[in-house]
Amino acid sequence: MTERKMLTTSKRGLLEDSFPFRLYQKAKRLGTWNPSDIDFSQDARDWKTLNHEQKEDILRLISQFQAGEEAVTLDLLPLIMAIAKEGRLEEEMFLTTFLYEEAKHTEFFRLVLNAIGEKGDLSHFHTETYKKIFYEILPTTMERLVTDQSPEAIAEASVVYNMFVEGVLAETGYYSFYQALETANIMPGLLEGIGNLKKDESRHIGYGTFLLQRLICEHPHLFDFVMAKMTELTPLSLRLNEEGIAGREVSAFGGDPAMVMDFTLRQLSVRMEILARAKGKKIEEIYRFSESELGVL
C-alpha cells in the first residue's frame, strides 16, 4: 500500500482558488435551504382547482423528478469514491455537498406529493424510455466505477449523470414546470423549491463540466468519446419528450409542446459547445474557469 500523504498539512495546503473549492464554498452559502421550511398550503388549494388532464401533466413531471432524484442520490457514491481514490481533495469536498443536496431534492418532491394528497403509486408515469435511462443506463454506468476508475469510465459516468440527466433532462423538466405553473400563477411552494433545485443543480452540472474538461485536457482522445456518448443519448431525450407530449398540439396548461422539444435540443447543443472549450486548454486554465463560464447560478 502506498504511504498516504496529508495534503492540508503539506506545503500544498488547499487549492483555494480552484474551481471545485469555489463550488464547495458556494454550496455552503447557497445550499442550506430546507425543503420542510417551504409552505405548500397554497399548492394544496391550487391542486383542487385543476382538471384531470392538468393534474396528470404535473404528476407525470413530479413522479419522474421524484424517482430521478432518488436514483441520482443512490447512484452518486461510486463517483465520489473514484474521485477520493485519486486523492482529489477539493473535488471530494464539493461532492459531499452534491450528495447532501440530491438527498434534499428527494425529500422535496415527496413533501410536495404529501401536501397535495397524492400518496398512491405513480410508477405508471415511468415510460419505457424513462426506465431505460433511470433503471438501466444510469445505475449501470455509475456502478461500473466501483471496479473501473479509468478516465473513460469516469468520463462516461459524468456524461450520463451530469451532462445528460442533470444538464438536459432535469433542465427540460424545470422549463416544463415554469411553462405550466408560472404562467397559471399557481403552486408557489413547488415553484419555490424548483428555483432552489435549479441553483443546486447548476453547481452539479458545473462540476461535471469541469470534470469532463479536466479529463479531456489530460486525455485529449476523450473529447471524441464524450461527443459520441452525448450523440448516443440524444434520441432518448427526444423520445422522453414525445412520450410526455403524447401527440398533443397544446399542453393541458395551454403551452406549445414544441417549445419543450426546442429547449431540449438547445440544452444538448449548449452542453456540447461548453465541453468543446476544453480542447487545447492547459490544465491551469481549466482550474481557473469562473462559475459563470460554466453556467453556475
TORPA-309145 format. One record per residue: residue in one letter; x, y, z of N, C-alpha, C in turn. Coordinates in steps of 0.001 Angstrom, whole numbers, padded with zeros to 6 digits, always signed. Atoms other than C-alpha are relative to their C-alpha. Last residue first. Layout:
N
AXYZXYZXYZ ...
% end
This chain:
297
L+000822-001134-000428-026010+030305-010805+000463+000536+001351 V+000415+000120-001406-023243+028118-012253-000753+001248+000424 G+001453-000013-000175-023200+028119-016065-000492-000138+001424 L+000512+001373+000048-019593+027010-016625-001471-000064+000392 E-000431+000612+001277-018288+030465-017584-000549-001408-000143 S+000906-000443+001076-020365+031959-014753+000368-000635-001330 E+001287+000669-000116-018534+029881-012137-000920+000363-001167 S+000919-000641-000948-015162+031110-013346-001305-000767+000031 F+001288-000403+000565-012655+028784-015002-000866+000645+001074 R+000304-001424-000225-009299+028833-013190-001324+000440-000596 Y+000224-000242-001427-008939+025048-012776-000398+001452+000282 I+001209+000725-000390-009389+024521-016524-000333+000296+001466 E+001150-000780+000467-006831+027236-017303-001310-000659+000418 E+000127-001161-000890-004190+025520-015171-001198+000866-000384 I+000714+000414-001208-004864+022263-017052-000170+001170+000965 K-000936+000537-000974-003892+023926-020326-000763-000294+001282 K-000220-000738-001241-006627+024354-022913+001089-000678+000830 G-001133-000904+000098-006312+022967-026456+000287+000802+001253 K-000994+000404+000990-009774+021459-026469+001111+001058-000077 A-001155+000607-000660-011542+022315-023211+001109-000341-000998 R-000942-001042-000407-013903+024745-024968+001254-000571+000650 A-000967-000207+001084-015566+021800-026719+001040+001046+000370 L-001051+001017-000115-017237+020897-023426+001083+000193-001060 I-000830-000313-001168-019138+024184-023447+001138-000998+000139 E-000798-001194+000292-020389+023614-027011+000934+000335+001164 M-001090+000383+000890-021525+020058-026283+000925+001185-000281 R-000916+000888-000726-023562+021139-023267+001196-000368-000874 V-000776-000782-000960-025055+024090-025161+001009-000877+000731 S-000987-000786+000743-026162+021938-028109+000913+000773+000948 L-000979+000939+000550-027898+019403-025879+001126+000749-000714 Q-000817+000465-001114-029580+022207-023971+001077-000968-000469 R-000930-001077-000357-030774+023809-027200+000932-000437+001126 L-001026-000038+001045-032275+020498-028368+001026+001088+000284 T-000862+001170-000158-034117+020146-025066+001128+000018-001016 F-000843-000254-001171-035480+023692-025312+000976-001155+000211 D-001036-000946+000418-036739+023049-028849+000961+000286+001150 M-000936+000744+000846-038605+019955-027612+001140+000905-000450 V-000748+000875-000904-040186+021998-024815+001034-000784-000790 M-000976-000842-000685-041184+024713-027283+000843-000818+000971 A-001175-000115+000865-042833+022101-029495+001084+000846+000655 P-000966+001074-000274-045165+021280-026615+001264+000089-000846 D-000363+000656+001261-046829+024713-027039+001047-001074+000292 G-001319-000238+000579-048480+025759-023792+000226-000772-001288 G+000052-000913+001137-052196+025906-022998+001333+000293-000655 F-000024-001375-000511-051984+024419-019498+000058+001035-001130 A+001175-000184-000866-053040+020918-020551-000083+001408+000551 S-000078+000669-001295-050475+021147-023353-001260+000268+000813 V+000064-000981-001089-051378+022097-026926+000036-000773+001317 E-000517-001238+000560-050535+020166-030121+000004+001118+001039 R+000820-001198-000150-050914+016816-028397+000665+001218-000639 G+000650-000407+001233-049235+013687-029772-000837+001266+000082 A+001047+000957+000401-048452+012180-026376-000807+000492-001197 I+000901-000790+000852-046461+015238-025252-001183-000835-000467 G+000737-000941-000840-044928+013269-022402-001009+000817-000786 E+000900+000789-000854-043971+010332-024605-000817+000908+000905 E+001123+000429+000826-042548+012743-027188-001011-000806+000813 N+000890-001144+000241-040383+014392-024565-001243-000426-000767 L+000639-000255-001286-038939+011031-023493-000957+001182-000105 R+001076+000974-000155-038275+010226-027155-000747+000198+001314 L+001075-000402+000910-036280+013433-027590-001198-000947+000129 S+000604-001228-000526-034185+012711-024504-001166+000456-000871 L+000778+000335-001200-033598+009114-025603-000675+001235+000571 P+001341+000498+000370-032568+010201-029121-000867-000344+001204 T+000937-001022+000493-029755+012355-027614-001377-000555-000384 L+001077-000229-000959-028052+009591-025616-001095+000933-000522 E+000703+001258-000245-025872+008251-028448-001210+000198+000908 T+000763+000283+001215-024905+011768-029538-000842-001265+000173 M+001111-000959+000016-023852+012552-025967-000896-000235-001214 K+000942+000425-001038-021764+009363-025893-001205+000942+000061 A+000713+001187+000502-020128+010195-029223-001039-000474+001011 M+000946-000451+001012-019225+013682-028000-000835-001168-000538 V+001076-000728-000679-017665+012239-024842-001056+000449-001004 F+000762+000981-000784-015579+009668-026777-001217+000666+000650 D+000826+000734+000968-014471+012305-029311-000876-001031+000714 F+000973-000940+000577-013273+014517-026463-000926-000719-000971 L+001314+000132-000621-011736+011553-024630-001029+000980-000572 H+000836+000916+000784-008826+011394-027078-001418-000123+000574 P+000698-000642+001134-007411+014537-025440-000903-000926-000806 H+000073+001117+000958-006583+012706-022152-000781+000480-001240 E-000997+001010-000372-005463+015272-019538+000084-001143-001011 C-001309-000667+000009-007334+018188-021129+001112-001010+000271 I-000330-000225+001413-010316+015950-021914+001374+000656-000129 L-000322+001291+000604-010353+014719-018313+000411+000143-001458 R-001288+000449-000557-010185+018257-016938+000435-001309-000653 Q-001030-000830+000623-012947+019370-019312+001393-000373+000518 L-000194+000460+001370-015052+016414-018228+001065+000826-000719 L-000594+001339-000030-014573+017233-014556+000293-000497-001409 F-001401-000115-000392-015216+020960-015071+000693-001367-000077 T-000654-000647+001133-018453+020243-016950+001495+000149+000267 G-000119+001002+001056-019497+017782-014257+000701+000560-001227 Y-001068+000925-000374-018734+020383-011596+000204-001046-001092 G-001270-000709+000108-020803+022998-013396+001173-000891+000357 I-000330+000014+001428-023638+020496-013789+001334+000698-000232 H-000291+001388+000368-023654+019928-010031+000430-000089-001467 R-001322+000330-000552-023364+023658-009321+000397-001423-000381 S-000963-000746+000820-026248+024386-011713+001419-000236+000509 E-000390+000812+001146-028125+021578-009977+000971+000743-000914 D-000836+001136-000420-028155+023445-006689+000531-000757-001205 K-001288-000550-000435-029413+026645-008328+000953-001115+000430 K-000693-000467+001202-032138+024771-010226+001368+000586+000357 L-000606+001142+000691-033155+022910-007097+000850+000458-001175 N-001136+000427-000814-033721+026182-005236+000738-001169-000649 G-001027-001046+000100-035913+027535-008037+001245-000362+000788 I-000624+000182+001309-037793+024228-008172+001106+001040-000204 G-000942+001109-000092-038439+024546-004437+000734-000241-001301 E-001096-000451-000867-040000+027962-004852+001065-001086+000104 L-000885-000843+000794-042019+026692-007818+001165+000533+000830 L-000696+000848+000953-043487+023853-005759+000995+000819-000815 G-000959+000794-000758-044338+026250-002969+000826-000896-000896 P-001227-000753-000296-045910+028754-005370+001035-000789+000787 M-000926+000880-000694-048447+026250-006768+001349+000677+000296 I+000468+000947-001015-050300+028567-009173+001179-000767+000601 N-000143-000643-001303-049701+031639-011321-000551-000868+001126 A+001307+000087-000664-051030+029941-014492+000000+000662+001382 T+000979-000648+000878-047978+031101-016486-001375+000021+000649 E-000255-001438-000097-045697+030203-013584-001004+000768-000844 L+000453-000553-001280-047274+026774-013285+000215+001499+000129 A+001362+000317-000441-047172+025377-016823-000429+000844+001188 Q+000922-000273+001107-044138+026932-018529-001445-000226+000427 Y+000212-001449+000094-042289+027023-015206-001018+000334-001077 F+000693-000462-001206-042753+023298-014643-000322+001486-000109 S+001392+000441+000110-041823+022493-018257-000822+000440+001209 Y+000649-000842+001007-038634+024561-018056-001487-000348-000110 Y+000221-001314-000624-037662+022813-014858-000763+000911-000946 G+001077+000118-000974-038199+019456-016590-000293+001303+000703 T+001247+000005+000774-036043+020494-019545-001200-000111+000928 E+000207-001385+000451-033252+021388-017111-001275+000111-000833 A+000505-000790-001123-033680+017991-015451-000267+001443-000421 L+001321+000448-000439-033405+016104-018763-000563+000862+001136 V+001013+000005+001068-030574+018083-020372-001379-000355+000561 G-000144-001133+000902-027915+019141-017853-001017+000069-001113 E+000180-001311-000638-028967+016881-014988-000042+001136-001022 V+001105+000051-000959-029611+013534-016702-000246+001371+000629 F+001260+000449+000578-027464+014257-019763-001158+000056+000992 M+000351-000666+001246-024447+016355-018802-001398-000360-000477 N-000024-001466-000031-024087+015500-015144-000522+000648-001275 Y+000575-000608-001204-025138+011843-014817-000114+001518-000139 V+001349+000509-000265-024636+010311-018276-000644+000772+001138 V+000878-000318+001134-021680+012463-019312-001436-000405+000313 S+000322-001428-000067-020130+012286-015840-000892+000436-001157 A+000876-000258-001143-020338+008499-015732-000412+001459+000048 E+001332+000498+000349-018906+008171-019245-000993+000272+001128 A+000587-000896+000998-015978+010397-018316-001407-000437-000375 I+000390-001224-000705-015277+008417-015153-000659+000976-000972 A+001151+000328-000847-015304+005146-017100-000503+001230+000751 E+001174+000239+000848-013056+006526-019845-001250-000270+000841 P+000511-001282+000501-010584+008020-017362-001261-000173-000854 S-000740-000511+001153-010295+004565-015752-000564+001352-000419 Q-000156-001447-000166-011809+004074-012292+000843+000599-001130 D-000743-000596+001118-013168+000586-013014+000044+001517+000177 T-001127+000869+000392-014335-001676-010180+000884+000606-001082 V-000436+000753-001184-016747+000559-008265+001237-000842-000321 L-001106-000694-000655-016883+002940-011219+000492-000716+001253 R-001268+000399+000635-019024+000454-013181+001197+000604+000719 E-000498+001184-000718-021824+001115-010695+001326-000490-000579 M-000602-000441-001257-022265+004620-012169+000606-001174+000767 T-001165-000850+000272-022787+003400-015726+000704+000408+001285 T-001044+000847+000563-025093+000555-014685+001286+000792-000224 P-000630+000843-001026-027138+002790-012392+001134-000866-000524 L-000613-000749-001101-027654+005493-015050+000627-000918+001047 I-001234-000672+000411-028235+003254-018084+000691+000690+001165 E-001020+000813+000663-030727+000787-016575+001299+000763-000241 Y-000045+001340-000581-033469+001990-014243+001173-000817-000536 F-000185-000044-001453-033017+005706-014853+000065-001370+000669 I-000991-000960-000507-032413+005860-018613+000285-000219+001486 K-001269+000269+000667-034162+002744-019940+001093+000892+000577 K-000608+001156-000662-036903+003230-017351+001352-000344-000617 Y-000414-000438-001333-037628+006730-018682+000701-001144+000731 T-001212-000803+000180-037685+005388-022234+000538+000472+001335 E-001091+000896+000376-040133+002647-021268+001310+000766-000182 T+000125+000611+001322-042325+005172-019506+001184-000921-000285 H-001356+000318+000421-042292+005913-015790-000072-000818-001289 F-000508-001124+000783-045697+007561-015321+001429-000244-000489 H+000512+000147+001370-047110+004176-014286+000421+001180-000887 S-001000+000584+000890-044770+004440-011292-000514-000210-001426 L-000109-000840+001194-047128+006856-009566+000960-000588-001027 D-001093+000463+000857-048344+004523-006818+000004+000807-001299 G+000118+001294+000657-050572+006409-004380+001214-000334-000846 K-000857+000978-000675-049768+009168-001921-000097-001397-000610 E-000243+001043+001004-051099+012189-003830+000991-001014+000573 G+000796+001198-000259-052619+014349-001099+000168-001113-001000 I+001157-000037+000904-051380+017706-002384-000832-001280+000102 A+000805-001207-000227-049069+018151+000615-001245+000035-000869 N+000753+000131-001252-047783+014569+000508-000957+001164+000188 L+001033+001024+000206-046828+014887-003160-000847-000182+001257 V+001020-000561+000913-044993+018147-002499-001140-000996-000172 L+000797-000936-000781-043197+016668+000527-001096+000635-000858 R+000913+000808-000819-042057+013728-001602-000886+000894+000855 F+001109+000452+000846-040688+016177-004162-000972-000892+000772 F+000863-001084+000464-038637+017959-001509-001192-000512-000803 E+000956-000364-001052-037237+014861+000221-001010+001020-000515 T+000871+001171-000166-035606+013608-002980-001077+000289+001043 H+000905-000039+001152-034261+017105-003629-000981-001169+000058 K+001031-001017-000260-032813+017135-000115-001007+000077-001139 A+000894+000543-001022-030996+013843-000771-001121+000986+000313 E+000859+000967+000685-029569+015271-004012-000986-000626+000986 E+001040-000718+000732-028340+018246-001993-000917-000946-000764 Y+000937-000584-000967-026451+016117+000517-001161+000685-000717 L+000831+001112-000463-024837+014168-002338-001062+000479+000988 F+000755+000503+001147-023554+017358-004001-000967-001094+000466 T+001187-000871+000057-022410+018862-000696-000942-000467-001098 T+000770+000254-001224-020042+015905-000156-001262+000862+000027 L+000931+001109+000214-019044+016226-003822-000763-000379+001265 F+001224-000468+000650-017547+019645-003129-001026-001116-000133 M+000658-000911-000938-015124+018241-000580-001283+000555-000616 E+000794+000809-000922-014380+015377-002982-000735+000875+001015 E+001146+000531+000733-013324+017838-005668-000887-000833+000926 E+000957-001100+000197-011127+019742-003232-001238-000468-000760 L+000681-000406-001222-009454+016531-002064-001058+001068-000231 R+000398-001350+000424-008551+014964-005399-000889+000610+001095 G-000543-000991-000913-006745+011973-003887-000326+001439-000357 E-001023-000764+000727-007388+009727-006900+000627+001073+000886 K-001142+000884+000229-009178+007248-004631+001124+000713-000742 A-000754+000119-001251-011437+010093-003472+001242-000858-000184 I-000733-001258-000162-012514+010847-007064+000852-000044+001262 A-001033-000047+001038-013452+007200-007605+000850+001258+000133 M-001064+000944-000341-015278+007004-004272+001132+000046-001015 I-000719-000573-001139-017294+010144-005011+001176-000894+000377 L-000810-001098+000526-018179+008714-008432+000800+000651+001121 P-001188+000513+000701-019268+005406-006845+000882+001097-000596 L-001107+000436-000848-021477+007307-004350+001209-000559-000764 L-001136-000924+000012-023631+009134-006919+001235-000543+000721 D-001020+000360+000989-026064+006301-007775+001258+000865+000038 L-000549+001346-000186-028358+006301-004737+001222-000260-000871 T-000500+000080-001373-028926+010058-004721+000675-001352+000234 V-001313-000658-000008-029163+010077-008539+000588+000046+001406 A-001016+000748+000743-031890+007434-008406+001364+000667+000081 E-000338+001196-000777-033959+009083-005672+001144-000763-000678 E-000815-000471-001123-033775+012369-007565+000396-001153+000915 G-001310-000392+000508-034966+010608-010720+000924+000479+001103 A-000786+001218+000208-037793+008848-008893+001404+000318-000502 Q-000134+000685-001286-039124+012163-007605+000866-001253-000139 F-001020-000667-000803-038401+014006-010855+000239-000749+001307 Q-001269+000259+000665-040321+011433-012883+001153+000709+000708 S-000375+001405-000217-043176+011434-010387+001336-000318-000654 I-000451+000212-001371-043268+015238-010291+000477-001435+000200 L-001262-000693-000244-043378+015622-014075+000540-000290+001396 R-001015+000651+000815-046027+012959-014572+001366+000638+000243 L-000404+001235-000677-047998+014338-011642+001054-000764-000790 I-000859-000359-001129-047988+017794-013230+000472-001250+000736 D-001240-000577+000511-049304+016521-016579+000968+000322+001135 E-000805+001070+000585-051869+014232-014925+001343+000534-000513 K-000598+000788-001083-053146+017035-012722+000900-001092-000546 Q-001031-000830-000616-053657+019249-015771+000695-000742+001139 E-001147-000023+000916-055508+016477-017605+001147+000824+000586 H-000696+001287+000013-057811+015844-014631+001257+000038-000871 N+000767+001081+000613-058761+019485-014084+000856-001268-000089 L-000477+000487+001302-057004+021710-011602-000905-001092-000546 T+000654-000749+001085-058847+023613-008843+000382-000536-001390 K+001420+000351+000051-058035+021108-006070-000727+000691-001151 W+000120+001348+000565-054314+021448-006742-001464-000388-000189 D-000048-000099+001466-054486+025203-006148-000236-001364-000655 R+001258-000632+000443-055611+024649-002551-000049+000075-001528 A+001085+000953-000262-052823+022157-001853-001336+000565-000458 D-000107+001063+001008-050289+024457-003541-001150-000996+000167 Q+000645-000529+001209-051485+027326-001362+000034-001038-001119 S+001449-000107-000241-050685+025278+001764-000735+000538-001230 F+000719+000581+001134-047278+024166+000468-001519+000154+000139 D+001442+000044-000280-045183+026395+002745-000734-000493-001255 I+000849-000557+001060-041481+025614+002324-001470-000214+000344 D+000347-001389-000327-039480+025122+005539-000960+000608-001020 S+001115-000010-000947-039555+021316+005125-000380+001401+000464 P+001293+000299+000635-037450+021590+001976-001179+000093+000960 N+000600+001181-000628-034625+023320+003909-001358-000283-000636 W+001460-000077-000064-032345+025761+002086-000564-001343+000492 T+000494+000288-001357-028658+025449+003015-001524+000047+000111 G+000661+001302+000005-027226+025124-000489-000634-000380+001325 L+001297-000014+000680-026427+028791-001046-000782-001302+000119 R+000776-001239-000133-023519+029629+001239-001444-000149-000481 K+000184-000286-001427-022018+026176+001784-000872+001230+000205 A+000998+000948-000515-022615+025313-001882-000262+000243+001482 K+001312-000481+000454-020746+028470-002934-001107-000904+000522 Q+000331-001201-000766-017722+027495-000846-001398+000526-000361 Y+000240+000426-001384-017702+023993-002317-000398+001195+000860 L+001337+000599-000008-018017+025434-005826-000388-000436+001409 R+000938-001127+000072-015009+027647-005114-001439-000497-000041 F+000061-000579-001345-013116+024543-003983-000936+001199+000028 P+000758+000855-000932-014018+022729-007216-000116+000594+001397 F+001440+000017+000271-012953+025725-009393-000763-000915+000967 S+000424+000944+001034-009533+026120-007805-001515-000017-000138 D+000455-000724+001195-008651+029304-005923-000509-000932-001086 E+001165-000835-000309-008499+027596-002517-000523+000781-001193 L-000001-000827+001218-006202+024791-003623-001232+000901+000027 L+001206+000102+000823-005856+023533-000047+000120+000913-001214 G+001206-000489-000653-002437+023033+001543-001240-000283-000826 R+001101-000190+000964+000360+022413-000927-001213+000637+000643 K-000140-001340+000582+003181+022987+001555-001131+000298-000971 S-001181-000118+000859+001887+019922+003418+000089+001429-000524 T-001121-000333-000874-000502+019791+006369+001312+000030-000778 T+000270-001263-000696-003595+020018+004154+001078+000382+000997 L-000168-001205+000806-002296+017446+001697-000090+001286+000818 M+001051-000939-000384-001775+014503+004010+000240+001345-000683 K-000535-001337-000238+000370+011943+002202-001159+000939+000301 R+000887-001159+000169-000605+008286+002434+000737+001303+000299 E+000115-000820-001210+002053+005641+002006-000843+001236-000275 T-000753-001244+000084+001311+003428-000970-000217+000833+001264 M+000843-001203+000000+000000+000000+000000+000873+001245+000000 
% end
